[in-house]
Amino acid sequence: MLTSLSRFVAKSAQHALPLFKLLRKEAVFEWTDECEQALQHLKKALSEPPVLSRPDVEEVLYVYLSVASEAVSAALVRETTQGQKPVYFTSKALQGPELRYTQIEKVALALINAARRLRHYFLAHTIIVRTDQPIKSLLGRPDMAGRMLKWSLELSEFDIRYESRKALKSQVLADFVAEMTSPASSTNEADKWTIFVDGASSSTGAGAGIILENENGIIIEVSLALSFPTSNNQAEYEAFLAGLRLAEDMEAKEVKIFTDSQLVASQVLGEYQAKNDNLSEYLALVKEKITKFESVEVQHVPREHNKRADILSKLASTKKKGGNKSVIQEVLPRPSIEKASNVLDINVIGDQNCWMTPVYNFLANGTLSDDQKEAAIIRRRACAYVVLDGKLYRRGFSIPLLKCVDEETVDYILREVHEGINAQHLGGRSLARKALRAGYYWPTMQQDAKDHVKKCDKCQRHGDMHLAPPHELKSLSSPWPFAWWGMDILGPFTKGLHQNKFLIVAVDYFTKWVEAEPLSDITSFRILRFFKRDVLCRFGIPQAVVTDNGTQFTDKGFQDFLAALGTKQHFTSVEHPQTNGQAEAANRVILRGLRRRLDQNKKKWVEELESVLWAYRTTPHSTTGETPFRMVYGTEAVIPVEVGEPSRRTEQPLEEEMNDEALREELDLVEEIRTGASLREATLKQKIAARHDVKVIKREFEVGSLVLRRNAKDSQDGKLAANWEGPYRVIDKTENGAYYLEDLRGKKLPRPWNAQKLKQYYS
């Protein structure tokens, strides 16, 4: 601490030199006048702390954080031309579970404590946090849970920024406050006891080990034998209660209890519920004992850190050297909890709601229910079971004896088999069979295994892609020619003529007529120019335009232009181009035609584009049975082969007046051709929809439910990347199977997602 004071006291090293000499190991402790003068000087300097200052309106304030072993602190300062001026200091003594926080969690705790206590400063000013800990990346992670997620949401209302910490005086102020923050209570060291407990139950008997230590070096080791049948969890509770009784006999005021039982520690701390009747009584007795002490801390430790509390065989090999020791061996004749005289309540298997209890009581004690129907069922079921050494087993077909387990043990078995060190995240059916082959049994093995796999986070993220469509096919039909247009961008290609490497394509839903233009870049200006010149000026104002969610089509200028014309714009769902299938089909035809026309010189695709478009327009379409050229102009176009090898209509001499009259007649009759083509297209779409709907497996998500989204194709993890990412929350849905999502921090995703790319997430 004297080193830290050098930042506050001028020439502190010179004035404190007598104290440094006095504290040396080789020096004889002798308090001299020089030591007294040095102490008085330091006391006077510390009695005049830095004057706190008041910040100006909208001034930027800085926060420095510090973490000690049992305390955290923060210093709120402002920077002026005269230097840094402190505004406020906060500190907090760590208690209970807070002492077990990691270093980065303690730093976050220091920040959240400062934000709560100095809320008016945080709301009125921009706060810059200077620290050398990566707290910004920790609080911004999307996969946070528990207390860190809660703190992140609480801090999100403030304007907080983060900077790297510099070697400034204010950091020393925060360190000093943390060092000087006293623990919550200070009692006599003799009244503080640390207790290690452990209980075990086996076929040969049950026992408990208890070790008590205090700050004065007194160690008491107790080996407690349990002379009654008990489960492993009950043995742990007996050891816990024995430790509390011994601490009470030693007149302890503060106790710190360490146990390697996760179940007992979590139930005492209130993190788990005790559903078993026996354990509920044990828990109630423990809470009653705890009230007799001023302070009780319960902590779970790994088994390897609790070896000294093992029963007899391990107790001797892990004895601590030094100090005053006493090894006590006792026998506990009956359970610590009081039992009623009813035989049904005296059950080592579990409570009355456990599925094993009726069968075990019948086989062990001959006890049956008063209900004759239920008694008959139990008597018939009991033929397949046997009791050995106080445990219930089922006679199996694949294995002679299957050990019956209760609901609390089922969860551990499924977790260990499914995701343990020797597991590979099996499916529900394989998981149940593997647990069965390991020698365990409970009535709902397959259903519990399926539920466990369904809720496994890793299995959900790495699950297979959906192949079946989530909803019925809904076809788009244009009411008349050039009413509905689909637009899409194709590319990039090899740079061709005029540096063109993209292709903008527009297709009419009624006539299947295609317009395309090569572009050097795909800005919103060029897209709008293409729409005006190749669609609007040639075919009139359309009723609707279907596009994807590209930035060129979502541009405000393009949308405002369509709105001014009265043209509706429909967007496809993200990564679901099937909604704009007409444009996608035209893209495939154009791309296939270009590939087959080009050999080695891929740069000539611009010159070949017109030929590909001409071939597409003069080829009958599979849905209408007519060529797009005839659907538009009412007659078939003359193709080059009819010039090279004259056909019947090209052999006849051309009479312009008769030809013009015939063309005009074709235009009068084109409506009938279009009607017939429209009927043929509708019939074909119905057949396609019928085949599609047979494969449908409906997937619908309610607003507020959690979903996973198909992972991005360009993930940095390569082949090891998860197939799904998230979870996300559904905030709205449309009638066409598209959903609006937000992440768990409330940030809304900009565009809707189709159900084809989503799946339910089970937490």
C-alpha positions in Angstrom: 0.0 0.0 0.0 2.9 2.3 0.7 3.9 2.0 -3.0 0.5 3.2 -4.1 0.6 6.2 -1.7 3.5 7.6 -3.7 0.9 8.9 -6.2 -0.9 10.9 -3.5 1.8 12.0 -1.0 4.7 14.2 -2.2 8.1 12.7 -1.5 6.4 9.7 0.2 9.5 7.5 -0.2 11.6 10.0 1.7 9.1 10.4 4.5 8.3 6.7 4.8 11.9 5.6 4.7 12.0 4.9 8.5 9.0 2.7 8.2 10.6 0.7 5.3 13.7 0.2 7.4 11.6 -1.0 10.4 9.7 -3.5 8.3 12.8 -5.3 7.0 13.2 -8.9 8.1 16.7 -8.5 9.5 15.9 -5.4 11.5 14.8 -5.5 15.1 11.4 -3.9 15.6 12.0 -0.7 17.6 9.6 2.2 17.3 11.7 5.4 17.2 10.9 9.1 17.0 11.6 9.1 13.3 9.0 6.3 12.8 6.5 8.3 14.8 7.2 11.5 12.7 6.8 9.5 9.4 3.5 8.0 10.6 2.1 11.4 11.6 3.2 12.9 8.3 1.4 10.1 6.3 -1.7 10.4 8.5 -1.8 14.2 7.9 -1.4 13.7 4.1 -4.2 11.1 4.0 -6.5 13.2 6.0 -6.6 15.7 3.2 -8.0 13.7 0.2 -8.3 15.1 -3.3 -11.2 17.6 -3.6 -14.1 16.2 -5.6 -15.2 18.4 -8.5 -18.5 18.9 -10.3 -18.8 18.2 -14.0 -20.1 20.7 -16.6 -23.2 20.0 -18.7 -22.6 17.4 -21.5 -19.0 17.0 -20.4 -17.3 13.7 -21.2 -16.5 11.7 -18.1 -14.0 8.9 -17.7 -14.3 5.7 -15.6 -11.3 3.7 -14.2 -12.0 0.2 -12.9 -10.1 -1.8 -10.4 -10.4 -5.4 -9.0 -9.0 -6.7 -5.8 -9.3 -10.2 -4.3 -12.4 -9.3 -2.2 -13.5 -5.9 -3.6 -14.1 -3.9 -6.8 -14.0 -0.2 -7.2 -14.5 2.5 -9.8 -13.3 6.1 -10.1 -15.3 8.7 -12.1 -13.1 11.6 -13.2 -13.1 14.5 -15.6 -10.2 15.9 -17.6 -9.4 19.6 -17.3 -6.5 21.8 -18.4 -5.1 21.5 -14.8 -5.2 17.7 -15.1 -7.7 15.0 -14.0 -10.2 15.9 -11.3 -12.1 13.1 -9.4 -15.9 13.3 -9.5 -16.9 10.3 -7.4 -15.6 7.0 -6.1 -17.6 3.7 -5.7 -16.6 0.4 -4.1 -18.2 -2.9 -3.3 -17.0 -5.7 -1.1 -17.5 -9.1 -2.8 -19.7 -11.6 -1.0 -20.8 -15.2 -1.5 -20.8 -16.3 -5.1 -19.2 -12.9 -6.2 -15.9 -14.1 -4.8 -15.9 -16.9 -7.4 -16.4 -14.6 -10.4 -13.7 -14.7 -13.0 -11.4 -11.6 -13.4 -13.4 -10.3 -16.4 -16.7 -10.8 -14.6 -15.4 -8.8 -11.6 -14.4 -6.0 -14.0 -18.0 -6.0 -15.4 -19.4 -6.1 -11.9 -17.3 -3.0 -11.0 -18.8 -1.2 -14.1 -22.4 -2.2 -13.4 -22.0 -1.2 -9.7 -20.8 2.2 -10.8 -23.6 2.6 -13.3 -26.2 1.8 -10.6 -24.8 4.0 -7.9 -24.0 6.9 -10.3 -27.0 6.5 -12.6 -27.6 10.3 -12.8 -24.0 10.9 -14.1 -24.3 8.0 -16.6 -27.6 9.3 -18.0 -26.5 12.9 -18.3 -22.9 12.4 -19.7 -21.0 10.4 -22.3 -19.0 7.9 -20.3 -15.6 6.6 -21.5 -14.3 3.4 -19.7 -10.6 3.1 -19.6 -9.5 -0.5 -18.9 -7.0 -3.1 -20.1 -9.6 -5.8 -20.0 -11.6 -6.9 -23.1 -14.9 -6.0 -21.5 -16.3 -4.4 -24.7 -16.0 -7.6 -26.7 -17.4 -9.7 -23.8 -20.5 -7.5 -23.3 -21.1 -7.5 -27.0 -21.0 -11.2 -27.7 -24.3 -12.6 -29.1 -24.1 -15.9 -27.2 -24.1 -14.4 -23.7 -26.3 -15.8 -21.1 -27.1 -15.4 -17.4 -25.8 -12.4 -15.5 -23.6 -11.1 -18.3 -26.6 -10.8 -20.7 -28.5 -9.0 -17.9 -25.7 -6.6 -17.3 -25.3 -6.0 -21.0 -29.0 -5.1 -21.4 -28.8 -2.8 -18.3 -25.8 -0.9 -19.7 -27.3 -0.5 -23.2 -29.3 2.5 -22.1 -26.2 4.6 -21.4 -23.8 6.2 -23.8 -20.7 4.2 -22.9 -17.5 3.9 -24.9 -14.4 1.9 -24.3 -10.7 2.9 -24.5 -7.4 1.2 -23.7 -6.2 2.1 -20.2 -3.3 4.5 -19.9 -0.8 4.8 -17.0 -2.7 7.7 -15.3 -3.2 8.8 -11.7 -6.9 8.0 -11.7 -6.3 4.3 -12.2 -4.2 4.3 -9.0 -7.1 6.1 -7.2 -9.4 3.2 -8.2 -6.8 0.6 -7.1 -6.4 2.4 -3.8 -10.2 2.4 -3.2 -10.4 -1.3 -3.9 -7.5 -2.1 -1.6 -9.0 -0.1 1.2 -12.5 -1.6 0.9 -13.1 -3.8 3.9 -14.9 -7.1 3.8 -18.6 -7.1 4.8 -17.9 -8.2 8.3 -14.9 -8.8 10.6 -15.1 -11.2 13.4 -12.6 -13.1 15.6 -10.5 -15.5 13.6 -11.3 -18.3 16.0 -15.0 -17.9 15.1 -14.4 -18.5 11.4 -14.5 -22.2 10.4 -13.9 -23.8 7.0 -15.8 -27.1 6.5 -15.1 -29.8 3.9 -17.8 -32.5 3.6 -18.3 -35.6 1.5 -20.7 -38.5 1.6 -20.8 -41.8 -0.3 -23.1 -44.8 -0.5 -22.2 -48.2 -2.0 -23.3 -51.8 -1.7 -21.0 -52.3 1.3 -22.4 -49.4 3.3 -22.5 -45.7 3.5 -20.4 -43.1 5.2 -19.4 -39.4 5.5 -16.2 -37.5 6.0 -16.1 -34.0 7.6 -13.1 -31.7 8.1 -13.2 -28.5 10.1 -10.4 -25.9 10.1 -10.0 -22.4 11.6 -7.5 -19.6 11.2 -5.6 -20.7 14.3 -4.6 -24.0 12.8 -7.0 -26.2 14.6 -8.1 -29.2 12.4 -10.9 -31.6 13.3 -11.4 -34.7 11.1 -14.5 -36.9 11.5 -15.3 -40.2 9.9 -19.0 -40.9 10.2 -20.4 -44.3 9.4 -24.1 -44.5 8.4 -25.8 -47.6 9.8 -29.0 -47.3 7.7 -29.7 -47.7 4.0 -29.3 -44.5 2.1 -28.7 -43.1 -1.3 -25.7 -41.1 -2.4 -27.5 -37.8 -2.2 -28.8 -38.5 1.3 -25.3 -39.4 2.4 -24.1 -36.0 1.1 -26.8 -34.2 3.1 -25.9 -36.2 6.2 -22.3 -35.1 5.9 -23.5 -31.5 5.4 -25.6 -31.6 8.5 -22.9 -33.3 10.5 -20.5 -30.5 9.6 -23.0 -27.8 10.7 -23.6 -29.6 14.0 -19.9 -29.8 14.7 -19.5 -26.1 13.8 -22.3 -25.3 16.2 -20.6 -27.2 18.9 -17.4 -25.2 18.3 -19.4 -22.0 18.7 -18.6 -20.9 15.2 -20.1 -17.6 13.9 -19.0 -17.7 10.3 -18.7 -20.9 8.3 -17.6 -21.6 4.8 -18.7 -25.1 3.6 -17.2 -26.9 0.6 -18.9 -29.9 -1.0 -18.3 -31.8 -4.2 -22.0 -32.5 -4.7 -23.4 -30.2 -7.3 -26.9 -31.2 -6.4 -26.6 -30.4 -2.6 -24.7 -27.1 -3.2 -27.2 -25.9 -5.8 -30.3 -26.8 -3.7 -28.9 -25.1 -0.6 -28.1 -22.0 -2.7 -31.6 -22.0 -4.2 -30.4 -22.7 -7.8 -32.1 -26.2 -7.9 -35.5 -27.3 -6.6 -35.7 -30.4 -4.4 -38.6 -32.5 -5.9 -37.8 -35.6 -3.9 -39.6 -35.8 -0.6 -36.6 -37.0 1.3 -34.3 -34.4 -0.1 -36.9 -31.7 0.6 -36.9 -32.6 4.3 -33.1 -32.6 4.3 -33.0 -29.2 2.6 -35.5 -27.8 5.2 -33.3 -29.1 8.0 -30.2 -27.6 6.5 -31.8 -24.1 6.1 -32.9 -24.3 9.7 -29.4 -25.1 10.9 -27.9 -22.3 8.7 -30.0 -19.6 10.5 -28.0 -20.2 13.7 -24.8 -18.7 12.2 -24.1 -15.1 11.4 -22.6 -15.9 8.0 -22.7 -19.1 5.9 -21.1 -19.6 2.5 -21.7 -22.7 0.5 -19.4 -23.5 -2.5 -19.2 -26.5 -4.9 -15.6 -27.7 -5.5 -14.3 -30.5 -7.9 -13.9 -33.9 -6.4 -10.2 -33.8 -6.7 -10.1 -30.7 -4.4 -12.1 -32.5 -1.7 -10.0 -35.6 -1.2 -9.3 -35.0 2.4 -13.0 -35.3 3.1 -13.3 -38.8 1.7 -14.2 -41.7 3.9 -11.7 -43.8 5.9 -9.4 -45.1 3.1 -8.7 -41.7 1.6 -8.8 -39.7 4.8 -5.5 -41.2 6.2 -3.6 -40.6 2.9 -4.5 -37.0 2.7 -3.9 -35.8 6.2 -2.6 -32.3 6.5 0.7 -31.9 8.3 1.2 -29.5 11.2 -1.4 -28.0 13.5 -3.5 -29.6 16.2 -5.4 -32.6 14.9 -8.2 -34.8 16.2 -9.6 -37.7 14.2 -13.1 -38.8 15.4 -14.9 -41.9 14.3 -18.7 -42.1 14.9 -21.7 -44.1 13.9 -25.0 -42.4 13.0 -27.8 -45.0 13.8 -30.7 -43.2 12.1 -31.3 -40.5 9.5 -31.2 -36.9 10.6 -34.7 -36.2 9.2 -37.7 -37.5 11.1 -39.9 -40.1 9.4 -43.5 -41.0 9.8 -44.5 -44.6 10.7 -46.1 -45.2 7.3 -44.1 -47.8 5.4 -44.7 -46.1 2.1 -42.7 -43.0 3.3 -39.7 -45.1 4.3 -38.2 -45.7 0.9 -34.6 -45.5 -0.2 -35.6 -45.3 -3.8 -37.3 -42.0 -3.8 -40.5 -40.2 -3.1 -44.0 -41.5 -3.7 -44.1 -39.9 -7.1 -41.1 -41.9 -8.3 -42.1 -44.7 -10.7 -39.9 -47.2 -8.8 -41.5 -46.6 -5.4 -44.7 -48.9 -5.7 -42.7 -51.8 -7.2 -39.9 -51.5 -4.7 -42.2 -51.3 -1.7 -44.1 -54.4 -2.9 -40.9 -56.5 -3.5 -39.1 -55.3 -0.3 -42.0 -55.0 2.1 -45.0 -56.6 0.5 -46.9 -53.3 0.6 -49.6 -52.5 -2.0 -51.9 -49.7 -2.6 -55.5 -49.7 -1.2 -56.8 -49.4 -4.8 -57.4 -52.9 -6.0 -57.0 -52.1 -9.7 -53.7 -50.3 -9.0 -52.5 -53.1 -6.8 -53.2 -55.6 -9.5 -51.1 -53.6 -12.0 -48.2 -53.3 -9.5 -48.4 -57.1 -8.8 -48.2 -57.9 -12.5 -45.4 -55.4 -13.2 -43.3 -56.6 -10.2 -42.7 -60.0 -11.9 -40.1 -58.3 -14.2 -38.2 -56.7 -11.3 -35.9 -57.9 -8.5 -34.4 -56.1 -5.5 -30.6 -56.7 -4.8 -28.7 -55.0 -2.1 -31.4 -52.4 -1.6 -31.5 -51.5 -5.3 -34.2 -52.2 -7.9 -33.3 -54.0 -11.1 -35.3 -55.1 -14.1 -34.9 -58.4 -15.7 -33.8 -57.7 -19.3 -33.7 -59.6 -22.5 -30.5 -58.1 -24.0 -28.8 -57.8 -20.6 -29.6 -60.0 -17.5 -30.2 -57.2 -15.1 -30.9 -53.5 -15.9 -30.4 -51.0 -13.1 -33.5 -48.9 -12.5 -32.9 -45.1 -12.1 -35.0 -42.2 -10.9 -35.7 -38.9 -12.7 -32.7 -37.1 -11.2 -30.3 -39.7 -12.4 -31.8 -39.9 -15.9 -30.7 -36.4 -16.7 -27.1 -37.2 -15.8 -27.1 -40.5 -17.8 -28.5 -38.8 -20.9 -26.1 -35.9 -20.7 -23.0 -38.1 -20.2 -23.9 -40.5 -23.0 -25.0 -37.8 -25.4 -22.4 -35.1 -24.9 -19.8 -36.5 -22.5 -16.1 -37.2 -23.2 -16.9 -40.4 -25.0 -20.0 -39.3 -26.9 -20.8 -38.1 -30.4 -24.2 -36.5 -30.0 -26.3 -39.4 -31.1 -29.9 -39.3 -32.2 -32.8 -40.0 -29.9 -33.3 -43.6 -30.8 -29.5 -44.4 -30.7 -29.1 -42.5 -27.4 -31.9 -44.6 -25.7 -30.3 -47.9 -27.0 -26.8 -46.9 -25.9 -28.1 -46.1 -22.4 -30.0 -49.5 -22.4 -26.8 -51.4 -23.4 -24.9 -49.6 -20.6 -27.3 -51.4 -18.1 -29.8 -48.7 -17.2 -33.6 -48.7 -17.4 -36.6 -46.4 -16.9 -40.0 -46.6 -18.5 -39.8 -43.5 -20.8 -36.3 -44.1 -22.2 -37.0 -43.4 -25.9 -39.2 -40.3 -25.3 -36.8 -38.8 -22.8 -33.9 -39.4 -25.2 -35.8 -37.7 -28.1 -36.6 -34.7 -25.9 -33.0 -34.4 -24.7 -31.7 -34.5 -28.3 -34.3 -32.0 -29.5 -33.1 -29.5 -26.9 -29.4 -30.0 -27.4 -27.9 -26.7 -28.7 -25.1 -28.3 -30.7 -27.4 -30.8 -32.3 -29.7 -28.0 -33.4 -26.9 -25.8 -34.8 -25.3 -28.7 -36.7 -28.6 -30.3 -37.8 -29.2 -31.3 -41.4 -30.7 -28.9 -43.9 -34.4 -29.1 -44.6 -35.3 -30.7 -47.9 -39.1 -30.7 -47.7 -40.9 -27.4 -48.5 -42.5 -25.7 -45.5 -45.7 -24.7 -47.2 -47.8 -25.1 -50.3 -46.7 -23.7 -53.6 -48.3 -20.3 -54.5 -48.0 -19.4 -58.2 -47.8 -15.9 -59.6 -50.0 -15.2 -62.6 -50.0 -11.9 -64.6 -53.6 -10.7 -65.5 -52.5 -9.3 -68.9 -49.4 -8.9 -71.0 -46.6 -6.7 -69.5 -48.5 -6.2 -66.2 -46.0 -8.2 -64.0 -42.3 -8.0 -64.6 -39.5 -9.8 -62.7 -36.1 -8.3 -62.5 -32.8 -9.8 -61.4 -29.0 -9.3 -61.8 -26.7 -12.0 -63.3 -23.0 -12.0 -62.8 -20.2 -11.3 -62.4 -18.8 -12.5 -65.8 -15.4 -12.1 -67.4 -14.9 -8.5 -68.4 -16.1 -8.1 -71.9 -16.8 -5.3 -74.4 -16.8 -1.8 -72.7 -15.7 -3.5 -69.4 -19.1 -5.0 -68.9 -19.2 -7.8 -66.4 -22.9 -7.8 -65.1 -26.2 -8.5 -66.8 -29.6 -7.0 -65.8 -32.5 -9.2 -66.9 -36.2 -8.4 -67.0 -38.9 -10.9 -67.9 -42.7 -10.5 -68.4 -44.7 -13.1 -66.5 -47.5 -13.3 -69.2 -45.6 -13.5 -72.5 -42.2 -14.7 -71.1 -40.6 -11.9 -73.1 -37.0 -11.2 -71.9 -35.1 -7.9 -72.0 -31.4 -7.8 -70.9 -28.6 -5.4 -70.9 -24.9 -5.8 -70.1 -23.5 -3.4 -67.4 -20.1 -2.5 -66.2 -21.4 -1.8 -62.7 -24.7 -2.4 -61.0 -25.6 0.9 -59.4 -29.1 2.0 -58.7 -28.8 4.7 -61.4 -28.1 2.1 -64.2 -30.9 -0.2 -63.0 -33.4 2.7 -63.1 -32.1 3.7 -66.6 -32.6 0.2 -67.8 -36.1 0.0 -66.4 -37.1 3.3 -68.1 -35.6 2.6 -71.5 -36.2 -1.2 -72.0 -39.4 -1.7 -70.0 -41.3 1.5 -69.4 -40.8 3.2 -72.8 -41.4 -0.1 -74.8 -44.2 -1.9 -73.0 -45.9 0.7 -70.8 -46.4 1.2 -67.1 -46.5 -2.2 -65.3 -48.8 -3.1 -62.5 -46.1 -4.8 -60.3 -42.4 -5.5 -60.3 -40.9 -8.5 -58.5 -37.2 -8.1 -57.3 -34.9 -9.5 -54.7 -33.6 -7.6 -51.7 -30.5 -6.3 -53.5 -29.4 -2.7 -52.5 -30.0 -1.6 -56.1 -33.7 -2.5 -55.9 -34.2 -1.3 -52.4 -32.7 2.1 -53.3 -35.0 5.0 -52.3 -34.7 6.6 -55.7 -35.9 3.4 -57.5 -38.7 2.9 -55.0 -39.9 6.5 -55.2 -40.0 6.3 -59.0 -42.1 3.2 -58.9 -44.4 4.7 -56.3 -44.9 7.8 -58.5 -46.0 5.6 -61.4 -48.4 3.6 -59.2 -46.4 0.4 -59.7 -46.2 -2.0 -56.7 -42.8 -3.5 -55.8 -42.7 -7.0 -54.3 -39.6 -8.3 -52.6 -38.6 -12.0 -52.3 -37.7 -13.4 -49.0 -34.0 -13.5 -48.2 -32.2 -16.5 -49.8 -35.4 -17.7 -51.3 -35.2 -16.9 -55.1 -38.1 -19.2 -55.8 -40.4 -16.3 -55.1 -38.9 -14.6 -58.3 -38.7 -17.9 -60.1 -39.6 -16.5 -63.6 -36.5 -14.2 -63.5 -34.3 -17.1 -62.2 -35.5 -19.4 -65.0 -34.7 -16.7 -67.6 -31.2 -16.3 -66.0 -30.6 -20.0 -66.3 -31.6 -20.1 -69.9 -29.4 -17.1 -70.8 -26.4 -18.5 -68.8 -26.7 -21.9 -70.4 -26.9 -20.4 -73.9 -23.8 -18.2 -73.3 -21.8 -21.2 -72.0 -22.5 -23.3 -75.1 -21.7 -20.5 -77.5 -18.4 -19.5 -76.0 -15.3 -21.7 -76.3 -12.0 -20.4 -74.9 -12.7 -16.7 -75.4 -15.1 -15.9 -72.6 -14.8 -12.2 -73.1 -17.2 -12.3 -76.2 -20.2 -13.0 -74.1 -21.5 -9.4 -74.7 -21.4 -9.9 -78.5 -23.2 -13.3 -78.2 -25.9 -11.9 -75.8 -28.3 -10.7 -78.6 -28.1 -14.1 -80.4 -29.1 -15.9 -77.1 -32.0 -13.5 -76.5 -33.2 -13.9 -80.1 -33.1 -17.7 -79.7 -35.0 -17.5 -76.5 -37.7 -15.3 -77.9 -38.3 -17.5 -80.9 -38.4 -20.8 -79.0 -41.7 -22.2 -77.7 -42.0 -22.0 -74.0 -42.9 -25.2 -72.1 -45.6 -23.5 -70.0 -47.5 -21.7 -72.7 -46.7 -23.8 -75.8 -46.0 -20.6 -77.7 -43.0 -18.6 -78.5 -42.6 -15.3 -76.7 -42.4 -13.5 -80.1 -45.8 -14.8 -81.1 -47.3 -14.0 -77.7 -46.2 -10.4 -78.2 -46.6 -9.8 -82.0 -49.3 -12.4 -82.9 -47.1 -14.2 -85.5 -44.0 -16.3 -85.7 -40.7 -14.7 -86.5 -38.7 -15.7 -89.5 -35.5 -17.5 -88.3 -32.2 -17.7 -90.2 -32.8 -21.4 -91.2 -35.8 -20.3 -93.3 -33.5 -18.1 -95.3 -30.8 -20.6 -95.9 -33.3 -23.4 -96.7 -36.5 -21.6 -97.8 -39.7 -22.8 -96.1 -43.2 -22.7 -97.5 -43.9 -19.2 -96.3 -40.5 -17.8 -97.5 -40.7 -19.5 -100.9 -43.9 -17.6 -101.9 -43.4 -14.1 -103.4 -43.8 -11.3 -101.0 -46.7 -9.0 -101.6 -46.4 -6.2 -99.1 -50.1 -5.2 -99.1 -51.3 -8.8 -98.5 -48.6 -9.3 -95.9 -49.5 -6.2 -94.0 -53.2 -7.2 -94.0 -52.3 -10.6 -92.7 -50.2 -9.2 -89.9 -53.1 -6.9 -88.9 -55.4 -9.9 -88.9 -53.0 -11.8 -86.6 -53.0 -8.9 -84.2 -56.7 -9.0 -84.1 -56.6 -12.7 -83.3 -53.7 -12.6 -80.9 -56.0 -12.3 -77.9 -57.3 -15.8 -78.5 -53.8 -17.1 -78.7 -52.9 -15.4 -75.5 -56.0 -16.8 -73.8 -55.2 -20.3 -74.8 -51.6 -20.0 -73.7 -52.8 -18.6 -70.4 -55.1 -21.6 -69.8 -52.3 -24.1 -70.7 -50.0 -22.3 -68.3 -52.5 -22.3 -65.5 -53.1 -26.1 -66.0 -49.4 -26.8 -65.9 -49.0 -24.7 -62.8 -51.7 -26.7 -61.1 -50.0 -30.0 -61.9 -46.7 -28.7 -60.6 -48.3 -27.4 -57.4 -50.0 -30.8 -56.8 -46.6 -32.6 -57.1 -45.0 -30.0 -54.9 -47.6 -30.0 -52.2 -47.3 -33.8 -51.7 -43.8 -33.2 -50.3 -44.8 -30.4 -48.0 -44.0 -30.7 -44.2 -45.5 -27.5 -42.7 -43.3 -25.4 -40.6 -44.9 -22.4 -39.0 -43.5 -20.2 -36.2 -45.5 -18.1 -33.8 -44.6 -14.5 -32.9 -42.2 -14.6 -30.0 -40.8 -18.1 -30.6 -37.1 -18.7 -31.1 -35.7 -19.9 -34.4 -32.4 -20.8 -36.0 -31.4 -19.3 -39.4 -29.5 -21.0 -42.2 -25.8 -20.1 -41.8 -24.0 -17.9 -44.3 -22.4 -19.8 -47.2 -19.1 -17.8 -46.8 -18.4 -18.8 -43.2 -14.8 -18.6 -42.1 -15.0 -22.1 -40.4 -15.3 -23.8 -43.7 -16.5 -27.4 -43.5 -16.6 -27.3 -39.7 -19.1 -24.4 -39.7 -22.5 -25.0 -38.2 -25.4 -25.3 -40.6 -27.6 -23.0 -38.5 -27.0 -19.8 -36.6 -28.9 -17.9 -33.9 -31.2 -18.1 -32.1 -33.4 -15.3 -33.3 -36.8 -14.2 -32.1 -39.8 -14.0 -34.5 -41.4 -10.5 -34.2 -43.8 -10.6 -37.2 -44.9 -12.9 -40.0 -46.5 -12.5 -43.5 -49.2 -14.5 -45.2 -46.6 -16.0 -47.7 -44.5 -17.9 -45.1 -41.9 -15.1 -44.5 -40.9 -13.9 -41.0 -39.3 -10.8 -39.6 -36.6 -11.6 -37.0 -34.6 -9.9 -34.3 -31.6 -11.1 -32.3 -31.7 -11.6 -28.5 -30.5 -8.0 -28.0 -33.5 -6.6 -29.8 -31.8 -5.6 -33.0 -34.2 -6.2 -35.9 -33.0 -7.9 -39.1 -33.6 -5.6 -42.1 -35.5 -8.1 -44.4 -37.9 -11.0 -44.0 -36.7 -14.6 -44.1 -38.6 -17.5 -45.7 -39.5 -20.5 -43.6 -37.4 -22.6 -45.9 -34.3 -21.1 -44.2 -35.6 -21.3 -40.6 -36.2 -24.0 -38.0 -37.5 -24.1 -34.5 -35.0 -23.6 -31.6 -35.7 -25.5 -28.3 -33.9 -23.9 -25.3 
